[in-house]
Amino acid sequence: MEERVLYAELTPQAFRERLAKAPIAYLPLGTLEWHGEHLPLGADGLQSQGFFERLARQVGGIVLPMLFMGPDRRRAVGEMELYGMDLCLGAPPEKAYPDQQLAGSAYWVPEDLFGAWVEAILKQLRRAGFRIVVAHGHGPSTGYVQNHAAEWAERYGLAILTCWGSPLDREGLGIQVDHAAMNETSLVMALRPDLVEMERLPKDPNEWPVGIGGQDPRLYASAELGERILAMNAERMAGILRELLERVKA
């Protein structure tokens, strides 16, 4: 039986024991967002939660329930709101598609509301006894946390970090460093292969799938690559967290 690491599944005694060993909280920043025709709408949270579960079993700590609301780019078009991948911004001509409401996306909140929500969570985590918070997932949500980490760390007495910030990110081998392309598709293949339906992508290699940003998942994604990405990032993050643990326990 696998070690229980999900906050919602712990009894008070199990919580006390895990907290005493490693006061680390992992916050999966999810969405309900278009990730191509081949991936589930909850791909963001599923990836970060799956990675955090592995990391918690390796280093210690407790994984919070995934969020499903987050900030993103937004534009009002008449009475319709478009956000995230609804808006095809900056894509080269061969990957462009008309702005449109993509099926299933239901997650947008303004940055100030998202920030207030995260701050409320941080306040509760500090009260519960955590000293380190790792938040990661949806790109704009993760970026928002990065931009406010120093301010929040001082306000709440927590070490706050994400999983970005290594050369692996630039090589496409970080955690969630594209949108539904090689990287994210490989991660979902490794973590939840039952939810990946590659056959739903266009068969014609010259037809670019709508709402996908990065290297072509039809050519480059695999469960093996996903496992490699998870292992490399778990090793890197484990080293960072063990150093932080020594400092907060000193």
C-alpha positions, -999 to 999 in steps of 0.1 A, spaced: 0 0 0 14 34 -10 22 60 17 -7 84 21 3 120 13 -29 137 3 -40 162 30 -77 153 26 -70 116 33 -49 121 65 -62 115 100 -51 140 126 -25 116 139 -11 110 104 -11 147 98 9 154 130 34 127 121 40 139 85 41 176 96 67 168 123 90 150 98 87 176 70 65 207 73 62 211 35 28 218 18 25 212 -19 -2 233 -37 -12 220 -72 -23 250 -92 -48 235 -116 -74 247 -141 -103 233 -161 -88 243 -194 -84 232 -230 -53 212 -234 -59 200 -270 -83 173 -280 -60 146 -266 -56 156 -230 -81 160 -201 -94 195 -191 -78 191 -157 -44 184 -171 -27 213 -151 -37 201 -117 -33 164 -125 3 169 -136 13 190 -106 -5 169 -81 9 137 -96 44 151 -94 39 164 -58 27 130 -47 59 114 -59 80 142 -43 61 140 -10 69 103 -8 105 110 -16 111 140 7 81 142 30 53 167 32 16 169 24 -2 175 -9 -31 199 -8 -63 195 -30 -57 210 -64 -71 245 -72 -91 247 -105 -94 285 -109 -66 308 -120 -57 340 -138 -49 342 -175 -50 366 -205 -86 377 -212 -105 397 -238 -141 405 -241 -156 401 -276 -191 415 -275 -210 396 -248 -185 367 -249 -153 364 -228 -123 347 -243 -93 337 -221 -62 316 -222 -59 294 -253 -91 308 -266 -69 337 -278 -43 327 -304 -16 353 -296 19 353 -310 16 320 -329 35 316 -362 12 314 -393 15 276 -395 2 272 -360 -24 300 -360 -62 295 -354 -92 318 -351 -99 332 -316 -127 311 -302 -143 297 -271 -126 264 -267 -147 235 -252 -145 230 -215 -124 259 -203 -140 272 -171 -114 286 -147 -107 323 -152 -105 347 -122 -88 381 -121 -53 383 -106 -64 402 -75 -90 376 -66 -65 348 -72 -39 365 -51 -63 370 -22 -73 333 -24 -36 321 -23 -29 345 6 -58 330 25 -44 295 19 -9 306 30 -22 321 62 -40 288 70 -10 267 62 13 288 85 -13 285 112 -14 247 107 24 245 112 39 244 77 71 262 70 76 255 33 51 258 5 57 246 -31 30 258 -55 31 248 -92 9 241 -122 -10 264 -145 15 288 -161 -1 321 -152 -9 309 -117 27 297 -112 41 329 -125 19 349 -102 32 330 -72 68 335 -83 62 372 -86 48 375 -51 68 348 -33 93 372 -16 65 394 -4 44 365 9 74 348 25 80 379 47 43 383 55 36 348 64 69 334 76 70 307 49 95 296 23 75 298 -9 87 283 -42 77 268 -75 93 241 -96 106 264 -123 141 279 -125 165 253 -138 182 247 -172 157 218 -176 130 243 -183 147 258 -213 153 223 -227 116 215 -225 123 190 -196 109 210 -167 75 205 -151 48 220 -173 69 242 -196 47 241 -227 10 239 -233 -3 204 -242 27 198 -264 56 174 -259 63 183 -223 28 183 -208 16 154 -230 45 133 -218 38 141 -182 2 131 -185 12 99 -203 34 90 -174 11 100 -146 -24 92 -161 -20 72 -193 -57 63 -191 -67 99 -198 -46 104 -230 -63 100 -264 -36 107 -290 -59 94 -317 -80 126 -314 -52 147 -328 -50 154 -366 -35 126 -386 -20 150 -411 14 161 -397 10 194 -415 -22 203 -397 -13 218 -364 -36 209 -335 -57 238 -321 -45 253 -288 -12 235 -285 20 254 -278 54 238 -281 70 208 -298 46 185 -316 33 158 -292 25 135 -320 62 132 -328 80 138 -295 57 129 -266 60 95 -248 54 80 -213 91 72 -212 100 109 -217 74 118 -190 90 94 -165 124 109 -173 112 144 -167 95 134 -134 127 117 -122 150 145 -131 128 172 -115 121 151 -84 159 147 -78 164 185 -83 135 196 -61 144 170 -34 178 185 -31 164 220 -28 137 210 -2 162 190 20 184 221 22 154 242 32 143 217 58 177 218 74 174 256 76 138 258 90 145 231 116 178 247 127 
